[in-house]
Amino acid sequence: LHSLRRRQRQMCIRDSGIAYPVATMDLKFIKSCTFNQKLRVVSSVEEIEPCLIIKYMINDAETGEKLFKAKTMQICVDVHTKESVYSAPERLKEKLACCNL
């Protein structure tokens, strides 16, 4: 979690001039969870161009049972001009180069 926060700070809006507002969100609640239940939360970046697509999965940490899945599509927007940008910022491409996206 700490490394994720660090990466988020590195790609901060004020530094890059880019924002990624959520354009669509698909959610599927499969089963409810309970207080004190240990969960495993996984997110994966599926695409970065022309939009950012992230998939999410929540499972019971002990049984592996699937509880929730989701997918978001986020559009790259220049915060100064308020216009869509159809290619990912170079900084994001560099950070995710190891993932072959």
C-alpha positions in Angstrom: 0.0 0.0 0.0 2.8 2.4 0.8 4.4 1.9 -2.6 1.0 2.5 -4.3 0.7 5.8 -2.4 4.2 6.7 -3.4 3.4 6.0 -7.1 0.2 8.0 -6.8 2.1 11.0 -5.4 4.7 10.7 -8.3 1.9 11.0 -10.8 0.1 13.8 -8.9 -2.1 16.0 -10.9 -0.3 19.2 -10.0 3.0 17.8 -11.2 1.8 16.3 -14.5 -1.1 18.6 -15.4 -3.1 15.5 -16.2 -6.2 14.1 -14.4 -8.0 10.7 -14.9 -11.7 11.3 -14.1 -13.8 8.1 -14.1 -15.9 7.9 -17.3 -17.6 4.5 -16.6 -17.7 2.1 -13.8 -19.1 -1.4 -13.8 -19.7 -3.1 -10.5 -20.8 -6.5 -9.5 -21.5 -7.3 -5.9 -21.4 -11.1 -5.6 -21.5 -11.7 -1.9 -21.4 -9.5 1.2 -18.5 -9.4 3.5 -18.5 -9.1 7.3 -16.7 -7.0 9.9 -13.3 -8.4 10.7 -13.3 -10.6 7.6 -9.9 -10.7 6.0 -10.1 -9.6 2.4 -7.7 -9.7 -0.5 -8.0 -6.7 -2.8 -6.4 -6.8 -6.3 -6.4 -4.1 -8.9 -4.8 -4.5 -12.3 -4.2 -2.0 -15.1 -5.5 -3.5 -18.3 -4.9 -0.6 -20.7 -3.4 2.9 -20.6 -4.2 4.2 -24.1 -6.5 5.7 -25.3 -8.0 5.5 -21.8 -7.0 4.0 -18.5 -8.8 0.7 -17.7 -8.5 -0.8 -14.3 -10.0 -4.1 -13.1 -10.7 -4.7 -9.4 -11.3 -8.0 -7.5 -12.1 -8.6 -3.8 -11.9 -12.1 -2.5 -12.1 -13.7 1.0 -8.4 -13.9 2.0 -8.9 -17.3 3.6 -11.2 -19.2 1.2 -10.5 -17.3 -2.0 -14.2 -16.9 -2.5 -15.0 -14.0 -4.9 -17.0 -11.2 -3.3 -16.8 -8.3 -5.7 -15.5 -7.3 -9.1 -15.4 -4.0 -10.9 -13.9 -2.2 -13.9 -13.3 1.5 -14.4 -12.6 3.4 -17.6 -10.8 6.7 -16.9 -10.2 9.4 -19.5 -7.0 11.3 -19.6 -7.7 15.0 -19.4 -5.4 18.0 -19.5 -6.2 20.0 -16.4 -5.3 23.3 -18.0 -7.2 23.1 -21.3 -9.9 20.7 -19.9 -9.5 18.6 -23.2 -9.2 14.9 -23.5 -5.7 13.6 -24.2 -5.6 10.3 -26.2 -2.1 9.2 -25.3 -0.9 8.4 -21.9 1.7 10.8 -20.3 5.3 9.7 -20.9 5.8 9.5 -17.1 3.0 6.9 -16.8 4.3 4.9 -19.8 7.7 4.8 -18.2 6.3 3.6 -14.8 4.3 0.9 -16.4 6.8 -0.2 -19.1 7.6 -3.4 -17.2 4.0 -4.5 -17.5 3.8 -4.6 -21.4 0.6 -2.6 -21.6 
